[in-house]
Amino acid sequence: MTYIMTMKTASVAELKKHLSSFLVLAQEGEEIEVLKHNIPIAHVIGIPRGTTNRTRLGCGQHTGRIVGDLTESLLPPDHWNMLRGEL
């Protein structure tokens, strides 16, 4: 028994126009071949769903310290005139 799987293809213009739809297909396991002037230039494949987010919230807690006034300008007042184009 022989199985022939056909890969979906899309031109660059089609991909740009229907990107959301192609991304859904890729997420569902489809592989999309991207063509430019009928020449394959890329493959769009999804990431397996088994991956998890490893971000640990709060892991940087107490690792930094604020020194000074956050509302105070770092530039001296005479520099502001220069930035406005006034000399």
C-alpha positions, 0 to 999 in steps of 0.5 A, spaced: 500 500 500 502 506 498 500 513 501 501 519 497 501 525 501 500 532 498 503 538 501 499 545 500 502 550 496 501 558 496 504 563 493 507 569 497 501 573 495 496 568 497 500 567 504 500 574 505 493 575 504 491 569 508 496 568 513 492 567 519 488 561 515 495 558 513 498 559 520 491 555 523 493 549 518 500 549 520 498 549 527 493 543 525 499 539 522 499 541 515 506 543 512 505 549 507 510 550 501 511 557 499 512 559 492 515 565 489 514 565 481 512 557 482 519 556 485 519 553 492 522 558 497 520 556 504 516 551 508 511 553 514 510 548 519 507 548 526 510 547 533 508 541 536 503 542 541 506 539 547 511 545 548 509 549 555 511 556 557 517 555 562 516 563 564 517 563 571 513 569 574 517 573 579 523 570 578 527 577 578 524 579 584 528 583 588 534 583 583 534 590 582 534 597 585 531 604 583 536 609 585 534 617 585 527 620 583 524 616 577 520 623 575 526 627 575 529 628 568 536 625 566 538 631 561 540 638 564 534 644 562 539 647 557 539 641 553 532 641 552 532 647 548 537 643 543 533 638 542 527 642 540 532 645 535 533 652 539 540 654 540 
